[in-house]
């Protein structure tokens, strides 16, 4: 039996370090008619256009009524070029569930891929913290937090790009001792 184009692309991508995952998304609304269009938009206009997504397709369940809300679920099979893109999707879209379809055994990450994953996690955490703090804090306190976050981003940028070589010895404690 001849392989389909999807099977061929999937196998080639997995061989190059890709990952095939089924993502489960849920959504609720008081308006039943909004759910399927919102899920379709999530799959077709958002996930499919994300960096590192080779393809994605999904099935959206008919909405069901649970108490005063309608609820639906989408199962979205997604092929990523590499695991770091899957992590970023999970951070940004918070699926209700994740099932790794391929590879079935081990997933190998390079140091650079793991670094990207950890930096994406850190960035997402900072963004969520910033959002929460802005909604809870007094306006005068927000400015000091924003400044601290901006400073952290600038320092992180220097560290990643290697532009802070002059201060490495001091930061690691191997530079001149201070009294």
Secondary structure, DSSP 8 states (H G I E B T S, - for coil): ----HHHHHHHHHHHTT-EEEEEEEEEEES-HHHHHHHHHHIIIIIGGGSTTEEEEEEEE---EEETTEEEEEEEEEEEESSHHHHHHHHHHH--SEEEEEE-SS-----HHHHHHHHHHHHHHHHHHHHHHHHHHS-HHHHHHHHHHHHHHHHHHHHHHHTTTHHHHHHHHT-S----
